[in-house]
Every structure is written in C-alpha cells, then in structure tokens.
Amino acid sequence: MVNKAWKIIPRPLLETILNNHAQHHRVPQPLILHGPRGVGKTTLILDRILGEWNKGPHLTGYVDFAQSIKDHHPNFDGSFPWYSWSSCELPSLSSCQTQLENCLESMAHKGIKLGTISSPQIFTTLNKWHGINTALRRILNQNASKIAISNKVSSSGLWDRAVFALSARFNASEIDGVLDFEEKGKSLSIDEASYFKEAIVALRLAKEVIKMQQKWRANAIADLNRSGRFSRSLANSCTDWPCLLLELLSQAAEIGHFQPKLVINNVEILCNAMLTDDSMVCGSMYHDSLIWRIIALGANERCLPVILVTSDSYYSYQAFMDFGFPDIFVSRETFGWTPQEAKMHMVTDYFTHAEWMVIDDVLGPNPRHLFEVYVLKQSNYYQKLMDDEASTFEDIVDAYLAYLQVTVVNPSMEKALSILQKFAIDARSGKILEHRLHFGAPWRHPPSSKDPTKCKEWAKIQLMDFVQSLVNAEFGVNYLADCSLEILDDPAAVALVEVGLLYAQRDPSFFRPISKGIQRCLARWLVQERMQLSYQNLLQYLWQRIMRGRSYRHLMLQVGYDKY
C-alpha cells in the first residue's frame, strides 16, 4: 500500500493570475476568487501564495471570517463543511468586525513604521469624509483641558491639540511596543521617534473620533434594526473605520517600498453573521456597505488589491449584478483539477490506476474528495477491510459515499425542506411577489391549510420534483439560456443553492452539484425518498410530475462540455 504524505500541488496558471493582480500596488477593482467547495481555494491562498505575498515590500492581511467557527475550522482540528456556512453556528457580526479592523490596524502600524503614513495624512483623509470639529472638541474636554477653545480655531489646530492631549494620556511603553522601539530605538533620532509616535497617536485619535460619531448614531441604528428599513448613511457609519484604514493604506502604497494587500476568506459569512446588539446594522447591510466602499475607492482613487475568497455561488454572477454590472469585480472562478490533471497527480503516488478509475467514475476529481478518500485509505478501517478477501477498493468508496450521504446531503436536504416550507407560509400570507407565482409555475399552489404536516409533504414533493428534473437534465442546467429566467424563481433551486449542494457557476452559466460525489448522493436521496412515500403521497408526486412537473431539459449543457 502507498503510504506517502499528502502534498500541496502547484496550480501555475491560477497562481500566475493572482500574482499578476497582487503585484500592482493599487488596482481599480477588487478580485473575487470563487468556485465550488473542496476545489482548494483556501489551500492555494494559505500554502502557495500568502508566504510570497509577505516578502520584501509586500504585506498581506489575511482575514478568515470562519476562523471562530470551532466545529468547522482547521484551527480547531475541524474541516470546512461541504454545505453552506449558513447551516453552521455563525459568529457574531461584532467579532467579524473586530477581526477585520485588527488586521487593517496592524497593517497601518506597519505603514507607520515604514514612514508612509503620517499624522497630517491621517488628518487629511479623515477630514475629507467627516466633520470632525465637534468630536475633537469633546475629546479635548475629556482630556481635562480647562482652557476654553475658541470657535475660530481651525480643524487642523484642533487636531494638533488633540494629538498632543492624547499622547500624554497613552502609555509611552505601549506605543514603543507597537513601533518595536525596543529593538531599533537606538538607531532613531529624537525627531524620527517623535514622528512615528505622533502618527500612532493620530491613528488612535482618528479611531476615537469615528467611534464617537458612531455612538451619536446609536439610537438611529437601533431604530433602523427594529423597523427593518435601510439607510446607506447609517450602514456607512459602521464601516467608516475599516474603510478609512483601507484608504490610508492605499494612499501609502508605493512600489518596491510598501505594497499592502488584503485577502478576505469566506466573505459570505458577513451576510449571515449574528447581530448581538443594536450598536451595529445587520450583517447583510454591513457586508454591502463594505464592498460598495471598496468598489468606490478603487473606481475613484485606486485601492490596494483586495481579494475576496468564497464558495458561495451568489458571488459568481448575482453579486456582480447587485453591485452594478457584470464586470464590476475581477472574476476568477476555479473548479480544481480536470480529470486528466488529477490523474496525472494522483496515480501511482496516491492511488493505483484501477483505484483511480473507480474514484473518477464515482467521485470525480474534486481535491477534497481525493484527500478524504486517501486519508480513509490510510486508516485501520481500510486495512481490516482489505484483510477480507471478498472486499475491494470499491467498498471504501461506498463507505465514503455513505458518509457524505449521512453527514452532508441528508441534513442539507432537511434544511432545504425547511426553506421550502417557509416559502409556502410566505406565499400563503402574501409575502411572495406575484411574478414568482406566475401561471404554470409548478410551485404556484402551496397548501392553503396551516397544517405543518401538509406543508412539509408539499415541500418534499416540490424538492423531489426538482431533483428529478435535474436528473432528467443530466445535472446540468444553463440558468441564463432561457430569457424568462424561470429557474431563478424556482424555490427548490434557490433552496439547494442556499444550502450549498448546488453551485451556480459564472462561465458557462450552469447550475450543477458541487461535485460528482454530491451528485450521486442527490440521486440516492431521490430514490430513497420515493421508496419511503406512502401510497397517497406517491399519487401526489406522480400528479405533480405528470401535470405540473418541472422540465429543464431545454436548458441542458451543450454537447461536449465537461462540467467536472
């Protein structure tokens, strides 16, 4: 048996594309790296790219919003889930905000130590977007200033006084620790040390000004959360500090001297992050405000390279339309290896040719599938199985498929059923727009009764009908091929995309299961559910298929396109 350590295999083309984007000190657009789960996006960033992007003048901040999800993160000996993050216990929005701000602040400290961010620059950038006089006066009063400040004092004068007042309040050793003066303090003149300290204090003053202004809006934000309305100004007030840091870092970027970059992994978690108090807008509003302002900074003044990494298919196409137009982001979509590439890397090193033929036919070349099967192959369970002369490698693949079925697909389908039940309740109460319940839609007639059992039966029949239509279309549906865009209104399609079993790719524009292994599990789920239907429910299902059934065969993949 092959017993070889798993290695991270380079992807020269994708790495070159990302490196070319990151080599620019400022860019006009953020980049979205997206693709189905398990194709190695995070592995590529962490193990192949991030180290190189922190050498020499390059500095890369890495933020993973899933880092605090203990059950599903490698930092806690877990693994990323196959299903959507929305099915997990999500972190609070405040923790995500703190994580992002701490990363950007540490990058700004690096810029200050290199002399590219100064107190006047911080004042100019802050004063450009915010009226700061009132906040500065209050800060001066808080710092025990007994001298009355004339109304004729300019903003810059107030700023200088506030910086001086705060420098007396902060612990000098703390500032020295941020600047690493213990190591290099002897080589700096007094003027240089004062310059760096002033910049650090100015950065903290800017943060204090923004946080004070945000407190003034606390009641308005609380009312916004209660009413469920939208306010761009209030949403922007919650992202003022990270966006100010982004602008400072972008202005400070200089080729060959200081080239900061920001990588945000699992950015979709922001949308569903839990709101723990009324001091912040909801997660989706915070997410939209942050991305809007990154786009605006890039379009107006050029922004440091920002790379958003996600497995949510919302970012493959719909996000581009929601934020403006199809090319508002730089899109880089990856599907991992082709079968030929995977065979070249896997055969003889990790699997025999016969084993690979089984894997390729059943699971496909998804890198995470390959890794998990290889780990299973190295386990004691495999050794015991192989001791039985009647057992073959196919048995280990069957065991892995059963694991996917029980731990991934079945729970996700239950979540999809609950989404469809909610759709039925919303349709009955008039919350669904009429165009989604148009004439002839298979989902047009949800049960009028409030009986949850009937609602669940209807949801299951709808989901089975949709999966059957996918089977008939050979699991490849072009959602933009039909000008009616009917499939985008299908609540079953939306539910399966939301739970993460289907991926809506960008180019070509197809709905498809995230891997061939998940596709097999979906087919197994359909067969299992049909076998468990009661006679009455079977008649209802057949009626649905014959009289109202979905048919997406006209949206099938074109001949010759290999979707895996």
C-alpha positions, 0 to 999 in steps of 0.5 A: 500500500502507498503510504506517502504524505499528502502534498500541496500541488502547484496550480501555475496558471491560477497562481500566475493570475493572482500574482499578476493582480497582487503585484500592482500596488493599487488596482481599480477593482477588487478580485473575487476568487470563487468556485465550488467547495473542496476545489482548494481555494483556501489551500492555494491562498494559505500554502502557495501564495500568502508566504510570497505575498509577505516578502520584501515590500509586500504585506498581506492581511489575511482575514478568515471570517470562519476562523471562530467557527470551532466545529468547522475550522482547521484551527480547531482540528475541524474541516470546512463543511461541504454545505453552506456556512449558513447551516453552521453556528455563525459568529457574531457580526461584532467579532467579524468586525473586530477581526477585520479592523485588527488586521487593517490596524496592524497593517497601518502600524506597519505603514507607520513604521515604514514612514508612509503614513503620517499624522497630517495624512491621517488628518487629511483623509479623515477630514475629507469624509467627516466633520470632525470639529465637534468630536475633537472638541469633546475629546479635548474636554475629556482630556481635562483641558480647562482652557476654553477653545475658541470657535475660530480655531481651525480643524487642523489646530484642533487636531494638533491639540488633540494629538498632543492631549492624547499622547500624554494620556497613552502609555509611552511603553505601549506605543514603543511596543507597537513601533518595536522601539525596543529593538531599533530605538537606538538607531532613531533620532529624537525627531524620527521617534517623535514622528512615528509616535505622533502618527500612532497617536493620530491613528488612535485619535482618528479611531476615537473620533469615528467611534464617537460619531458612531455612538451619536448614531446609536439610537438611529441604528437601533431604530433602523434594526427594529423597523427593518428599513435601510439607510446607506448613511447609517450602514456607512457609519459602521464601516467608516473605520475599516474603510478609512484604514483601507484608504490610508493604506492605499494612499501609502502604497508605493512600489518596491517600498510598501505594497499592502494587500488584503485577502478576505476568506469566506466573505459570505459569512458577513451576510449571515453573521449574528447581530448581538446588539443594536450598536451595529446594522445587520450583517447583510447591510454591513457586508454591502456597505463594505464592498460598495466602499471598496468598489468606490475607492478603487473606481475613484482613487485606486485601492490596494488589491483586495481579494475576496475568497468564497464558495458561495455561488451568489458571488459568481454572477448575482453579486456582480449584478447587485453591485452594478454590472457584470464586470464590476469585480475581477472574476476568477472562478476555479473548479480544481483539477480536470480529470486528466490533471488529477490523474496525472497527480494522483496515480501511482503516488496516491492511488493505483490506476484501477483505484483511480478509475473507480474514484473518477467514475464515482467521485470525480476529481474534486481535491477534497474528495481525493484527500478524504478518500486517501486519508480513509485509505490510510486508516485501520478501517481500510486495512481490516477491510482489505484483510477480507478477501471478498472486499475491494477498493470499491467498498471504501468508496461506498463507505465514503459515499455513505458518509457524505450521504449521512453527514452532508446531503441528508441534513442539507436536504432537511434544511432545504425542506425547511426553506421550502416550507417557509416559502409556502407560509410566505406565499400563503400570507402574501409575502411572495411577489406575484411574478414568482407565482406566475401561471404554470409555475409548478410551485404556484399552489402551496397548501392553503391549510396551516397544517405543518404536516401538509406543508412539509409533504408539499415541500418534499414533493416540490424538492423531489420534483426538482431533483428529478428534473435535474436528473432528467437534465443530466445535472446540468442546467444553463440558468441564463439560456432561457430569457424568462429566467424561470429557474431563478424563481424556482424555490427548490433551486434557490433552496439547494443553492442556499444550502450549498449542494448546488453551485451556480457557476459564472462561465458557462452559466450552469447550475450543477452539484458541487461535485460528482460525489454530491451528485450521486448522493442527490440521486440516492436521496431521490430514490430513497425518498420515493421508496419511503412515500406512502401510497397517497403521497406517491399519487401526489408526486406522480400528479405533480410530475405528470401535470405540473412537473418541472422540465429543464431539459431545454436548458441542458449543457451543450454537447461536449462540455465537461462540467467536472 
